[in-house]
């Protein structure tokens, strides 16, 4: 539920309001790549480039490939190393 409402807030262009919900979503479901990608986008949109890079890096540590496109966007916009 946190993830869904956090994502809704992101769509509504309210990343700072979404952050606590998306932070909780990754705590609740740390093995879901999409949760990490959503958190990365929220951090980026809230102005936290370093935090966005850290979140997407955590998501990429997990198995699967669904966030590779999101990761490329985050890495480019946040200037991740």
C-alpha positions, 0 to 999 in steps of 0.5 A, a space after each residue: 500500500 505504501 508503494 502504491 500511494 507513494 507512486 501516486 504521489 510521484 505521478 501527482 508531482 509530489 516527490 517529497 510527500 512520496 519519499 517517506 512512503 517509498 522509503 517504507 516500501 523498500 523496508 517492507 519489500 527490500 527484494 522488489 526492484 521496482 520499489 528501489 527504482 520508485 524510491 530512486 526517482 522520488 529522491 532524484 525529483 526531490 533533488 537528492 542525486 546521491 540518494 537516487 544513485 544509492 537507491 538504484 544501486 540497491 535495486 540493481 543488486 537484486 536478481 532480474 532485469 525489470 529496472 535496467 531502463 529506469 536505472 539508465 535514466 536515473 544514472 544519467 540524470 543523477 550523474 551516478 558514477 
